[in-house]
Amino acid sequence: MSVTAPVRLTHEDGARVGARGWAALAVLMLPVLLVSVDNTVLSFALPEISLALRPSGAEQLWVIDVYSLVLAGLLVTMGVMGDRFGRRRMLFIGATGFAVVSVLAAFAPTAGLLIAARAALGFFGAMLMPSTLSLLRSIFPNRDQRRLAIAIWASGFSAGSALGPVVGGFLLEHFAWGSVFLIAVPMLVPLLIGGYWLLPESRDPNPGRIDPIGILLSMAAMLPVVYAIKSFAVDGPTLGAAALVLVGLAMGWLFVRRQLRADMPMLDMSLFRRGGFSGAILVNLLSVIALVGFLYFVPQQLQLVLGLSPMTAGLALVPGMAAMIVAGLSVVPISRRVPPHIVVPAGLVLSVGGYLIVAFTAQSNSVAWLIAAFVVLGIGIGAAETISNELILAHAPAEKAGAASAVSETAYELGAVLGTAVLGGIITAFYRGALTIPNGVPDEAAAQARETLAGAYAAAENLPVAQADALWRAAAHAFDSGIVTTSLIGALLVASAVAVAATTLRPPR
């Protein structure tokens, strides 16, 4: 499809838009819904993927993480390219590539090929997300309308996450796990058709230059750190993992120094001198780490420990997702009267309570307590995400909307990586440390059980009834003990976000 001759929407600063602008927002919600559905569906499909492809513990984490890792590493680059070459153009290229690779991922025969497909999805996904948020800045110059549009945009992630478990549960009960990837096609084709007529083209008249060395440095800063976290989850603390962390930090420092010294930097580091901008980015990061970490281990507990079907497990999380959507929209009128350094911490305090509920009720294996915990967690994060995303765009000049959006999305995707890698790695490490293999279990089955909870489930299926029951009880107990520690760490992360919001989101005097 041609991406030339774009429709342009031009308004005076602060002008209000009509029906055409809101129709454009509806089109932009399609890739937002897709990404959030994809993340939640994959978490629910993970037990099925683990049973079908038999990934190792590290491979299981990579299936989830490689998408967000590649995406986070390229978001700034793609945001700058959108500023230079056109944000609508990048959106269309990304949508086409994402649809094609999704079909390939659906039929991946091995864990390695699925990881490769997920990496390619990250590449094209990096073109999608900065474009959606930066185009909102062009379509809605009026801040009141833009605040509501961003609330709807942020709620799209929650809506997609709420839809994902239900749709994913239905697909997993009736079709193979690959079907969860095929849903990208019917969601992206309408984007390409409707977007051609409704979306404006916009770009920065003075964009930052494309810096290949800077791109490599940004990737080199994140990859070693995430790999070290995964290595810690599998092998415990090692000198190699510590060295990788140091390498990642060094590459990050070199990237920042290069951007500060460049006459035309790829990323305008002056944005980070604005306290509201930096604080909102950090709130985003910590909130998403907490949310994604929760969504990593709870589906496994619902399906593998409590024995719920994928569909039933998905429905169990819908109240929490609905609470997140309602909170994201309800906070818009509140934010006009209550400053962000008050309303954001107030919401996130509830999210701390959500993690504490899980920590103190994990051993009870109660679906009701998990539902309640996610509702409380979702209220705070839904409100925080709406306000922080709006602050990020409000603190950036209009011509830098792509770069600012890319930084916001980088925080989101890096949070998704760290949520799975850190909290997922911690629960994996505690699971392995707490698992006691019952007497008489064959070595091969014991090794499989030590890899993942799904591995223990698969190993138990091939054992005599008494041994299978003993192994499964031991694995479930080990997993529950890991949830307690992981939930306490999650509560500390959200408490950190409370402190950041209270101190950095104060309006300037």
C-alpha positions as CSV (number, residue, x, y, z in Angstrom):
1,M,0.0,0.0,0.0
2,S,1.3,3.4,-0.9
3,V,2.2,5.8,1.9
4,T,2.5,8.9,-0.2
5,A,0.2,11.9,-0.4
6,P,-0.8,11.7,3.3
7,V,-3.8,13.6,4.7
8,R,-2.6,16.5,6.9
9,L,-4.4,17.8,10.0
10,T,-3.3,21.3,10.8
11,H,-4.5,23.3,13.8
12,E,-3.5,26.4,15.6
13,D,-1.8,25.6,18.9
14,G,-4.6,24.8,21.4
15,A,-7.3,24.4,18.8
16,R,-9.9,21.7,19.4
17,V,-10.4,18.9,16.8
18,G,-13.7,17.3,15.7
19,A,-14.9,13.9,14.7
20,R,-12.1,13.3,12.3
21,G,-9.5,13.6,15.0
22,W,-11.3,11.1,17.2
23,A,-11.7,8.7,14.3
24,A,-7.9,8.9,13.8
25,L,-7.5,8.0,17.5
26,A,-9.7,5.0,17.0
27,V,-7.4,3.8,14.2
28,L,-4.3,4.4,16.3
29,M,-5.8,2.2,19.0
30,L,-5.5,-0.9,16.8
31,P,-1.7,-1.3,17.2
32,V,-1.9,-0.4,20.9
33,L,-4.5,-3.1,21.4
34,L,-2.4,-5.5,19.4
35,V,0.7,-5.0,21.5
36,S,-1.1,-5.4,24.8
37,V,-3.1,-8.4,23.6
38,D,0.1,-10.0,22.4
39,N,1.9,-9.5,25.7
40,T,-1.0,-11.0,27.8
41,V,-1.8,-13.8,25.4
42,L,1.7,-14.9,25.3
43,S,1.9,-15.0,29.1
44,F,-1.2,-17.3,29.1
45,A,0.2,-19.3,26.2
46,L,3.5,-19.9,28.0
47,P,2.4,-23.1,29.7
48,E,1.2,-24.5,26.3
49,I,4.4,-23.4,24.6
50,S,6.5,-24.9,27.3
51,L,4.7,-28.3,26.9
52,A,4.9,-28.2,23.1
53,L,8.4,-26.9,22.5
54,R,10.1,-28.0,25.8
55,P,12.2,-24.8,26.3
56,S,14.8,-24.6,29.0
57,G,14.2,-22.2,31.9
58,A,16.4,-19.5,30.2
59,E,14.7,-20.1,26.8
60,Q,11.3,-19.7,28.4
61,L,12.3,-16.3,29.7
62,W,13.8,-15.4,26.3
63,V,10.5,-16.2,24.5
64,I,8.9,-13.5,26.6
65,D,11.8,-11.1,26.9
66,V,13.5,-11.0,23.5
67,Y,10.5,-9.1,21.9
68,S,10.6,-6.3,24.5
69,L,14.4,-6.3,24.6
70,V,14.8,-5.7,20.8
71,L,11.9,-3.3,20.8
72,A,13.2,-1.3,23.8
73,G,16.7,-1.1,22.2
74,L,15.3,0.3,18.9
75,L,12.5,2.5,20.1
76,V,14.6,5.7,20.3
77,T,16.1,4.9,16.9
78,M,12.7,4.4,15.3
79,G,11.3,7.4,17.1
80,V,14.1,9.6,15.6
81,M,13.5,8.0,12.2
82,G,9.8,8.8,12.5
83,D,10.7,12.4,13.3
84,R,12.9,12.5,10.2
85,F,11.1,10.4,7.6
86,G,7.5,10.6,8.8
87,R,5.7,9.0,11.7
88,R,2.8,7.8,9.7
89,R,5.2,6.2,7.2
90,M,7.0,4.3,10.0
91,L,3.7,3.2,11.4
92,F,2.7,1.6,8.1
93,I,6.0,-0.1,7.6
94,G,6.0,-1.5,11.1
95,A,2.4,-2.8,10.7
96,T,3.1,-4.6,7.5
97,G,6.2,-6.3,8.9
98,F,4.6,-7.2,12.2
99,A,1.7,-8.9,10.4
100,V,4.0,-11.0,8.2
101,V,6.3,-12.1,11.0
102,S,3.3,-12.9,13.3
103,V,2.3,-15.6,10.8
104,L,5.8,-17.1,10.8
105,A,5.9,-17.1,14.6
106,A,2.6,-19.0,14.7
107,F,4.2,-22.0,13.0
108,A,7.6,-21.9,14.7
109,P,8.7,-25.6,15.2
110,T,11.3,-25.0,17.9
111,A,11.9,-22.7,20.8
112,G,14.9,-21.2,19.1
113,L,12.9,-20.2,16.0
114,L,10.1,-18.8,18.1
115,I,12.7,-16.6,19.9
116,A,14.0,-15.5,16.5
117,A,10.5,-14.6,15.3
118,R,9.8,-12.7,18.5
119,A,13.0,-10.7,18.0
120,A,11.8,-9.8,14.5
121,L,8.4,-8.8,15.9
122,G,10.3,-6.5,18.3
123,F,12.1,-4.9,15.3
124,F,8.8,-4.0,13.6
125,G,7.0,-3.3,16.9
126,A,9.6,-0.5,17.5
127,M,8.2,1.3,14.5
128,L,4.6,1.0,15.7
129,M,4.5,2.4,19.3
130,P,6.4,5.7,19.1
131,S,4.3,6.6,16.0
132,T,1.0,6.1,17.8
133,L,1.9,8.4,20.8
134,S,3.7,11.0,18.8
135,L,0.8,11.2,16.2
136,L,-1.5,12.0,19.1
137,R,0.6,15.1,19.8
138,S,0.0,16.2,16.2
139,I,-3.7,15.4,16.1
140,F,-4.6,16.9,19.5
141,P,-2.9,20.2,20.0
142,N,-5.4,21.2,22.7
143,R,-4.1,19.9,26.0
144,D,-7.5,19.0,27.5
145,Q,-8.4,16.9,24.5
146,R,-4.9,15.5,24.4
147,R,-5.1,14.5,28.1
148,L,-8.4,12.5,27.3
149,A,-6.9,11.0,24.2
150,I,-3.8,9.8,26.1
151,A,-6.1,8.4,28.8
152,I,-7.9,6.4,26.1
153,W,-4.5,5.5,24.5
154,A,-3.2,4.3,27.9
155,S,-6.4,2.5,28.6
156,G,-6.0,0.7,25.3
157,F,-3.1,-1.2,26.8
158,S,-5.4,-2.3,29.7
159,A,-8.3,-3.0,27.4
160,G,-6.1,-5.2,25.2
161,S,-4.7,-7.0,28.3
162,A,-8.3,-7.6,29.5
163,L,-9.3,-8.9,26.1
164,G,-6.1,-10.9,25.7
165,P,-6.8,-13.5,28.4
166,V,-10.4,-14.1,27.2
167,V,-9.5,-14.3,23.5
168,G,-6.3,-16.2,24.3
169,G,-8.1,-18.6,26.6
170,F,-10.7,-19.3,23.9
171,L,-8.0,-19.8,21.2
172,L,-5.9,-22.1,23.5
173,E,-8.8,-24.3,24.3
174,H,-9.8,-24.7,20.7
175,F,-6.7,-24.3,18.6
176,A,-2.9,-24.8,18.9
177,W,-0.8,-22.1,20.7
178,G,0.3,-20.6,17.4
179,S,-3.2,-19.1,17.0
180,V,-2.3,-16.4,19.5
181,F,0.1,-14.8,17.0
182,L,-2.4,-15.0,14.1
183,I,-4.7,-12.4,15.7
184,A,-2.2,-9.7,14.6
185,V,-3.4,-9.9,10.9
186,P,-7.1,-9.0,11.4
187,M,-6.0,-6.1,13.7
188,L,-3.4,-4.6,11.4
189,V,-5.2,-4.7,8.1
190,P,-7.8,-2.2,9.2
191,L,-5.0,0.0,10.5
192,L,-3.4,0.1,7.0
193,I,-6.7,0.9,5.3
194,G,-8.2,3.4,7.8
195,G,-4.9,5.0,8.6
196,Y,-4.3,5.9,4.9
197,W,-7.4,8.2,5.0
198,L,-7.4,9.4,8.6
199,L,-3.9,9.7,9.9
200,P,-1.9,12.9,9.4
201,E,1.8,12.8,8.4
202,S,4.1,14.7,10.7
203,R,7.8,15.0,11.2
204,D,10.4,17.1,12.9
205,P,11.7,19.9,10.7
206,N,15.1,19.6,12.4
207,P,15.4,15.9,13.4
208,G,18.4,14.3,15.1
209,R,20.7,12.4,12.8
210,I,20.7,8.7,12.5
211,D,23.7,7.5,14.5
212,P,24.7,3.9,13.8
213,I,27.3,3.9,16.6
214,G,24.7,5.3,19.0
215,I,22.2,2.6,18.0
216,L,24.8,-0.1,18.7
217,L,25.7,1.5,22.1
218,S,22.0,1.7,23.1
219,M,21.5,-2.0,22.3
220,A,24.9,-2.9,24.0
221,A,23.7,-1.1,27.2
222,M,20.6,-3.2,27.7
223,L,21.4,-6.7,26.3
224,P,24.3,-7.5,28.7
225,V,22.3,-6.4,31.7
226,V,19.2,-8.4,30.9
227,Y,21.3,-11.4,30.0
228,A,23.1,-11.2,33.3
229,I,19.7,-11.1,35.2
230,K,18.7,-14.2,33.3
231,S,22.0,-15.9,34.1
232,F,21.5,-15.1,37.7
233,A,18.1,-16.7,37.7
234,V,19.5,-19.9,36.1
235,D,23.0,-20.2,37.7
236,G,22.9,-17.8,40.7
237,P,25.4,-15.0,41.2
238,T,28.6,-15.4,39.1
239,L,31.5,-13.3,38.1
240,G,30.4,-13.5,34.5
241,A,27.0,-12.0,35.4
242,A,28.6,-9.2,37.3
243,A,31.0,-8.5,34.4
244,L,28.0,-8.3,32.0
245,V,26.3,-5.7,34.3
246,L,29.4,-3.6,34.3
247,V,29.7,-3.8,30.5
248,G,26.1,-2.7,30.1
249,L,26.5,0.2,32.5
250,A,29.7,1.3,30.6
251,M,27.9,1.1,27.2
252,G,25.1,3.2,28.7
253,W,27.5,5.8,29.9
254,L,29.2,5.9,26.5
255,F,25.8,6.4,24.8
256,V,24.9,9.3,27.0
257,R,28.3,10.9,26.6
258,R,28.0,10.6,22.8
259,Q,24.6,12.2,22.7
260,L,25.7,15.1,24.9
261,R,28.7,15.8,22.7
262,A,27.0,15.6,19.4
263,D,25.9,18.8,17.5
264,M,22.8,17.0,16.3
265,P,22.2,14.2,18.8
266,M,20.0,11.2,18.0
267,L,18.3,11.7,21.4
268,D,18.0,15.2,22.8
269,M,19.3,14.6,26.4
270,S,18.1,18.1,27.4
271,L,14.6,16.6,27.8
272,F,15.9,14.8,30.9
273,R,16.8,18.0,32.6
274,R,13.1,18.7,33.0
275,G,12.2,17.1,36.4
276,G,8.6,16.3,35.4
277,F,9.8,14.5,32.2
278,S,12.4,12.4,34.0
279,G,10.1,11.7,36.9
280,A,7.3,10.6,34.7
281,I,9.6,8.3,32.8
282,L,10.8,6.7,36.0
283,V,7.3,6.2,37.3
284,N,6.4,4.5,34.0
285,L,9.4,2.2,34.2
286,L,8.8,1.1,37.8
287,S,5.0,0.7,37.3
288,V,5.4,-1.5,34.3
289,I,8.1,-3.6,36.0
290,A,5.6,-4.3,38.7
291,L,2.6,-4.9,36.4
292,V,4.5,-7.2,33.9
293,G,6.1,-9.1,36.7
294,F,2.7,-9.8,38.2
295,L,1.3,-11.0,34.9
296,Y,4.3,-13.3,34.5
297,F,3.8,-15.5,37.6
298,V,0.0,-15.2,38.2
299,P,-1.1,-17.0,35.0
300,Q,1.2,-19.8,35.8
301,Q,-0.2,-20.1,39.4
302,L,-3.8,-20.0,38.1
303,Q,-3.3,-22.6,35.4
304,L,-0.6,-24.9,36.7
305,V,-1.0,-24.7,40.5
306,L,-4.7,-24.1,40.8
307,G,-5.6,-26.1,37.7
308,L,-7.8,-23.5,35.9
309,S,-8.2,-23.8,32.2
310,P,-6.7,-20.9,30.1
311,M,-10.1,-19.5,29.5
312,T,-11.1,-19.5,33.2
313,A,-7.7,-18.1,34.2
314,G,-8.1,-15.3,31.7
315,L,-11.6,-14.4,33.0
316,A,-10.1,-14.3,36.5
317,L,-7.9,-11.4,35.5
318,V,-10.6,-9.4,33.7
319,P,-11.8,-7.5,36.9
320,G,-8.3,-6.2,37.5
321,M,-7.9,-5.1,33.8
322,A,-11.3,-3.4,34.0
323,A,-10.3,-1.6,37.1
324,M,-7.1,-0.4,35.3
325,I,-9.2,1.0,32.5
326,V,-11.7,2.7,34.7
327,A,-8.9,4.2,36.8
328,G,-7.1,5.5,33.7
329,L,-10.2,7.3,32.4
330,S,-11.5,8.5,35.8
331,V,-8.2,10.2,36.7
332,V,-8.5,12.6,33.8
333,P,-11.0,15.0,35.5
334,I,-9.3,14.5,38.8
335,S,-5.9,15.5,37.3
336,R,-7.4,18.9,36.4
337,R,-7.9,19.8,40.0
338,V,-5.3,17.7,41.9
339,P,-1.6,18.1,41.1
340,P,0.2,15.0,39.8
341,H,2.6,14.8,42.8
342,I,-0.5,14.0,45.0
343,V,-2.8,11.9,42.7
344,V,-0.1,9.6,41.3
345,P,1.4,8.6,44.7
346,A,-2.1,8.1,46.1
347,G,-3.0,5.7,43.4
348,L,0.3,3.8,43.6
349,V,-0.1,3.3,47.3
350,L,-3.0,1.1,46.4
351,S,-0.8,-0.9,44.0
352,V,1.6,-1.5,46.9
353,G,-1.3,-3.0,48.7
354,G,-2.1,-5.3,45.8
355,Y,1.4,-6.9,46.0
356,L,1.1,-7.2,49.7
357,I,-2.2,-9.1,49.3
358,V,-0.4,-11.7,47.1
359,A,2.5,-12.0,49.5
360,F,0.3,-12.7,52.5
361,T,-2.2,-15.0,50.8
362,A,0.1,-16.9,48.3
363,Q,0.0,-20.1,50.4
364,S,-3.8,-20.2,50.6
365,N,-4.0,-20.8,46.8
366,S,-7.1,-18.7,46.6
367,V,-8.4,-17.4,43.2
368,A,-10.5,-14.8,45.0
369,W,-7.4,-13.2,46.7
370,L,-5.5,-13.1,43.4
371,I,-8.5,-11.4,41.7
372,A,-8.7,-8.8,44.6
373,A,-4.9,-8.2,44.5
374,F,-5.0,-7.5,40.8
375,V,-7.9,-5.1,41.1
376,V,-6.1,-3.1,43.7
377,L,-2.8,-3.2,41.7
378,G,-4.6,-2.2,38.5
379,I,-6.3,0.9,40.0
380,G,-3.0,2.5,40.9
381,I,-1.1,1.6,37.8
382,G,-3.9,2.6,35.5
383,A,-4.1,6.1,37.0
384,A,-0.3,6.5,37.1
385,E,0.2,5.5,33.5
386,T,-2.4,8.0,32.2
387,I,-0.9,11.0,34.0
388,S,2.8,10.1,33.4
389,N,2.3,9.6,29.7
390,E,0.5,13.0,29.4
391,L,3.3,14.7,31.4
392,I,5.9,13.2,29.1
393,L,4.3,14.8,26.0
394,A,3.4,18.0,27.8
395,H,7.1,18.6,28.8
396,A,8.4,18.0,25.3
397,P,8.3,20.5,22.3
398,A,5.8,19.5,19.6
399,E,8.6,18.9,17.1
400,K,10.3,16.5,19.4
401,A,7.1,14.4,20.0
402,G,8.6,11.4,18.3
403,A,11.7,11.4,20.4
404,A,9.8,12.0,23.6
405,S,7.3,9.3,22.7
406,A,10.1,6.9,22.0
407,V,11.7,7.6,25.4
408,S,8.3,6.9,27.0
409,E,7.8,3.7,25.1
410,T,11.4,2.7,25.8
411,A,10.7,3.0,29.5
412,Y,7.5,0.9,29.0
413,E,9.3,-1.9,27.1
414,L,12.4,-1.8,29.2
415,G,10.0,-2.2,32.2
416,A,8.4,-5.2,30.4
417,V,11.9,-6.7,30.0
418,L,12.9,-6.1,33.6
419,G,9.5,-7.1,34.9
420,T,9.9,-10.6,33.4
421,A,13.7,-10.8,33.8
422,V,13.9,-9.4,37.4
423,L,10.7,-10.7,39.0
424,G,10.5,-13.7,36.7
425,G,14.1,-14.4,37.3
426,I,13.7,-14.1,41.1
427,I,10.7,-16.5,41.2
428,T,12.6,-19.0,39.0
429,A,15.7,-18.8,41.3
430,F,13.5,-19.3,44.4
431,Y,11.6,-22.1,42.8
432,R,14.8,-24.0,42.0
433,G,16.2,-23.3,45.5
434,A,13.1,-24.5,47.3
435,L,12.3,-27.5,45.1
436,T,13.0,-30.8,46.9
437,I,12.8,-33.7,44.5
438,P,10.9,-36.7,46.1
439,N,12.7,-40.0,46.5
440,G,12.5,-42.3,43.6
441,V,12.0,-39.7,40.9
442,P,14.2,-40.5,37.9
443,D,17.1,-38.2,37.2
444,E,15.8,-37.1,33.8
445,A,12.4,-36.2,35.3
446,A,14.1,-34.4,38.2
447,A,16.2,-32.3,35.8
448,Q,13.1,-31.4,33.8
449,A,11.2,-30.4,36.9
450,R,14.0,-28.1,38.1
451,E,13.9,-26.1,34.8
452,T,10.4,-24.6,35.2
453,L,7.0,-25.2,36.9
454,A,5.7,-26.3,33.5
455,G,8.6,-28.7,33.2
456,A,7.6,-30.3,36.6
457,Y,4.0,-30.6,35.3
458,A,5.2,-32.4,32.1
459,A,7.6,-34.6,34.0
460,A,4.8,-35.7,36.5
461,E,2.6,-36.8,33.6
462,N,5.1,-39.6,32.8
463,L,5.5,-40.9,36.3
464,P,3.5,-43.4,38.4
465,V,0.6,-41.8,40.3
466,A,2.3,-41.7,43.7
467,Q,5.6,-40.2,42.4
468,A,3.7,-37.8,40.1
469,D,1.6,-36.5,43.0
470,A,4.6,-36.1,45.3
471,L,6.6,-34.3,42.6
472,W,3.8,-32.0,41.7
473,R,3.1,-31.1,45.3
474,A,6.7,-30.3,45.9
475,A,6.9,-28.1,42.7
476,A,3.7,-26.2,43.6
477,H,5.0,-25.6,47.2
478,A,8.3,-24.3,45.8
479,F,6.5,-22.0,43.3
480,D,4.3,-20.6,46.0
481,S,7.3,-19.8,48.3
482,G,8.9,-18.0,45.4
483,I,5.7,-15.9,44.9
484,V,5.9,-14.6,48.5
485,T,9.4,-13.2,48.1
486,T,8.7,-11.9,44.6
487,S,5.6,-10.1,45.7
488,L,7.4,-8.4,48.5
489,I,10.1,-7.2,46.1
490,G,7.3,-6.0,43.7
491,A,5.8,-4.0,46.6
492,L,9.1,-2.3,47.2
493,L,9.4,-1.4,43.5
494,V,5.9,0.3,43.5
495,A,6.8,2.0,46.8
496,S,9.9,3.4,45.0
497,A,7.6,4.8,42.3
498,V,5.5,6.5,45.0
499,A,8.6,8.3,46.3
500,V,9.7,9.3,42.8
501,A,6.2,10.7,41.9
502,A,5.9,12.6,45.2
503,T,9.3,14.3,44.7
504,T,9.6,14.9,41.0
505,L,6.1,15.6,39.7
506,R,5.6,18.8,41.6
507,P,4.5,21.7,39.4
508,P,7.2,24.4,38.9
509,R,6.9,27.4,41.2
